[in-house]
Amino acid sequence: MPFTKKDIKEAMFLIPIAKSPGLDGFSTGFFKKRWDLVDPLVINAVKEFFRNSKKLKKCNATNLVLLPKVQNPITVNDFRLILCCNVVYKCISNLISNRLKEVLPELVNLSQEAFVKGSVLLYNVLVCQELARCTIKRPFLLDA
């Protein structure tokens, strides 16, 4: 189903304000505080992305920024990685992930649901233990 204006607004407002701004310098806080102004632009951009994703290639542009955690960084662990993604891209990602959350439990087999919300990873360990305890019949071998 196509995304509605309500879906797009909800996805935008799910993004925390403290997230880093995109390449254009606009943060999520700006979009939320000025939703009355940017509403039609964001909604048109998101809908256009789903109609023809090739037209919004710049929406997917991301800067990787390494911020030093210590005074004189030497190793990679001395840096904090920040991804500066476009806010519209974050909104589109939220829309897709929210839609997937609805259908994922139906698509994932019970033995593969470790990463499905509400499932318990230990359950898969128990399934493996039960399989290991069962006697496995040897396959019938034909004499050559």
C-alpha positions in Angstrom: 0.0 0.0 0.0 1.2 3.5 -0.6 2.3 5.5 2.4 -0.1 8.2 3.6 0.7 11.7 4.8 0.0 10.4 8.3 2.5 7.5 7.9 5.2 9.9 6.7 4.7 12.4 9.5 4.8 9.6 12.1 8.0 8.2 10.6 9.5 11.7 10.7 8.5 12.3 14.3 10.0 8.9 15.4 13.5 10.2 14.5 15.2 11.5 17.7 16.0 15.3 17.6 19.6 14.6 18.8 20.5 12.7 15.5 23.2 14.3 13.4 22.1 16.6 10.5 22.3 15.6 6.9 24.6 16.9 4.3 22.3 19.9 3.8 22.9 20.8 7.5 19.2 20.5 8.5 18.6 18.4 11.6 15.5 16.4 12.5 14.7 19.1 15.0 14.3 21.6 12.2 11.9 19.4 10.3 9.8 18.8 13.4 9.7 22.4 14.5 8.9 23.6 11.0 6.7 20.8 9.9 4.0 23.3 8.8 6.4 24.7 6.3 8.3 21.6 5.1 5.3 19.2 5.2 4.4 19.3 1.5 8.1 19.2 0.4 8.9 16.1 2.6 5.7 14.3 1.6 6.3 14.9 -2.1 9.9 13.8 -1.8 9.1 10.6 0.0 6.3 9.7 -2.4 8.5 10.5 -5.4 11.2 8.2 -3.9 8.7 5.3 -3.8 7.4 6.1 -7.3 10.9 6.5 -8.9 13.8 6.0 -6.5 16.3 7.0 -9.2 15.2 10.6 -9.1 16.3 11.1 -5.5 19.9 9.7 -5.5 21.2 12.6 -3.4 18.7 11.6 -0.7 20.9 8.5 -0.1 24.2 10.5 0.2 25.9 10.1 3.6 29.0 11.6 5.1 31.0 9.4 7.5 32.6 11.5 10.2 35.2 10.3 12.7 35.2 12.4 15.9 38.1 11.9 18.3 37.1 10.6 21.7 40.5 11.3 23.2 43.1 14.2 23.0 45.6 12.3 20.7 43.8 9.6 18.9 46.0 6.7 17.6 43.7 3.7 17.0 40.3 3.4 15.3 38.8 2.8 18.8 39.8 6.4 19.7 37.2 7.8 17.3 33.4 7.9 17.3 31.8 7.3 14.0 28.9 9.5 13.1 26.8 9.1 9.9 25.4 12.3 8.6 22.4 11.0 6.6 19.8 13.2 5.0 16.7 13.5 7.3 14.4 12.5 4.4 16.5 9.4 4.0 16.0 8.6 7.7 12.3 9.1 7.3 12.2 6.7 4.3 14.2 4.2 6.3 11.7 4.4 9.2 8.8 3.9 6.8 10.3 0.8 5.3 11.3 -0.7 8.6 7.9 0.0 10.2 6.2 -1.7 7.2 8.6 -4.6 7.5 7.8 -5.0 11.2 4.2 -5.7 10.3 5.0 -8.6 7.9 8.3 -10.0 9.1 6.8 -12.4 11.7 4.8 -14.0 8.9 7.9 -14.3 6.6 10.4 -15.6 9.1 10.4 -19.3 10.0 10.0 -20.1 13.7 13.5 -21.5 13.8 15.0 -18.3 12.3 13.2 -15.6 14.4 16.1 -14.6 16.7 15.9 -11.0 15.5 12.1 -10.7 15.4 10.7 -8.4 18.1 9.3 -10.4 21.0 11.2 -13.6 20.2 13.8 -15.0 22.5 17.3 -16.0 21.2 17.4 -18.8 23.8 14.5 -20.5 22.1 16.7 -21.2 19.1 19.4 -22.7 21.3 16.8 -25.0 22.9 15.6 -26.0 19.4 19.2 -26.9 18.5 19.6 -28.9 21.7 16.4 -30.9 21.0 17.5 -31.6 17.5 20.9 -32.9 18.8 19.2 -35.1 21.4 16.9 -36.8 18.8 18.2 -39.9 17.2 18.9 -39.2 13.6 18.1 -42.2 11.3 20.9 -42.9 8.9 20.0 -42.4 5.3 19.4 -45.6 3.3 22.5 -46.4 1.3 22.3 -48.4 -1.9 24.9 -51.0 -2.5 26.8 -50.3 -5.6 
